[in-house]
Every structure is written in structure tokens, then in C-alpha cells.
Amino acid sequence: MAVTSKAIKYIILTIVILGFLFIGTILLFILYESKKDISKEEPYISFLNKPQKLKTVSTLRWHKDNLRFSHYSLELNDDSYHNTEDVKSVKQYQPGDVITFYAAKSYFSNHVGESYYLIAQDTLDTGEVIEFQYYYTPTSLPFD
């Protein structure tokens, strides 16, 4: 009888360990993310480091929780002003203003999929030079 209760304890312990490994594997799969530089790939190489004219009013915003590539991001077709603890509008662009993107990056996670970003720099009115990201789809760019 002692052998049987020991065997049951080992079986239960094995099941618990396998359960933790299974759940851990699922969590790692969900949380997996990767970032890579795609600046040397087409079609990005053809428009990087070249001035791009904006077609619409756009706003450069700081987001507290935006951590993909930068806390700053370019919001197209947006002229609203935000000044909260989590979101601040820091600069506005008008149609015809020029932005030069110097890098393209991709972000992949299993629960979101793949997304693409263009990276640029600008100087704020305070004199601070910042790097910002623009989320885009490779098939449609809002520039002339």
C-alpha cells in the first residue's frame, strides 16, 4: 500500500509539472515579440532619407505607454490637441511640411501580428531633438 501511495504522489507531481510547462509554453507563445530593422528592404529603401511632403494636417504626440520604438508618434489626419498625463500633443504639421524618415522597422507579436513603422527625427520648440515613429501599411503611404 505504501508503494501505491508513493506512485500516486509521483503521478500527481508529474501532472502538475507538465501542467506548469504547458501553461508556461502557451504564455511564452502569446508574449513573444520581435523587432527588426527592415530599412534595407524594398519598398522602404526607395523612400527613406528622402524628404516626404505631408498631404494632411498631422500631429506629433508623446504617449506615456507607447514603447514599441519611441514614446513619440506621428498621427496623420489629426489636428486635435491633447495635454494630459498620458498623452501630449507636442508639434503640429501642416500640408506641405516635409518629414524625412531614416529607418523602417517591423514589430511582430503572436497576439497582434506584424506591424510596420517608419522612424524620423525632429526638433521641438524647446530645442529637444526627438525620435518618433509612424505606423503605416506598406501599400499606402500618405506622402507626395
LOKELUM-109674 format. One record per residue (C-alpha): x, y, z. Coordinates in steps of 0.1 Angstrom, whole numbers, plus 2048, in hexadecimal, padded with zeros to 3 digits. Layout:
// residues N
XYZ/...
This chain:
// residues 144
800800800/81D818807/82A8127E4/80981B7D5/80683C7E8/8298457DD/82183D7B9/8028537BB/8168707CA/83086D7AD/81486C793/80388B7A2/82489D7A5/82C894780/80A8A0775/80E8C1788/8318C7779/8258BF756/8078D675B/81E8F3765/8348EC747/8168EC730/80890C73E/82A91C73D/82F913719/80D922710/816942722/838945712/8279406F0/80E95B6F7/828973705/84296D6E9/84C98D6D7/8689966BF/8759B76B1/88A9B9692/8999D467B/88B9D1658/89B9F164A/8AF9DF62F/8919CC621/8799D7605/8649EC604/8729FF622/895A05614/885A195F7/876A3460D/88CA3562C/8A4A53630/88FA67616/878A84620/854A7A621/839A9461F/81BA90635/7F9A91624/7E4A98644/7E6AAA665/7F8A9367D/802A936A2/821A876B3/817A786D5/828A6B6F4/818A4C702/821A40725/81BA1B71D/827A1A6F9/847A046FB/84B9F36D9/866A0A6CC/860A2C6DB/849A3F6F3/842A576D6/82CA4F6B8/81EA6169A/7F8A61698/7ECA69674/7CCA7B66D/7CBA88690/7CCAAC69C/7BEAA66BF/7D1AB26DD/7D8A9C6FC/7E9AA571C/7E2A8A735/7F9A7674B/7F9A59732/7F7A6B710/806A8D706/805A9D6E4/828AAC6DF/828AB86BB/810ABD69E/818AB9679/806ACA65C/800ABC639/821AC1625/837ABE644/854AA663E/85FA88653/87DA7364B/87BA4F658/89DA3F65D/893A1B668/878A01664/8719E867E/8599CB683/8499BF6A3/83B99C6A7/82898B6C3/81396C6C2/7F397E6CF/7F699D6B9/807991699/8209A5686/8209CB684/8379E4673/845A0567E/859A2166F/871A33685/87BA58683/889A74698/87EA9769E/886AB46B5/86BAC16CC/866AE66D5/879AE06F5/898AD66E1/895AB26EA/89DA9A6CE/885A7C6CF/881A5C6BB/85EA536B1/84CA366A0/831A35686/81BA15684/813A0E660/8089F4647/8219ED62C/8079F0610/7FCA13618/812A30622/802A52629/81EA66619/823A775F7/
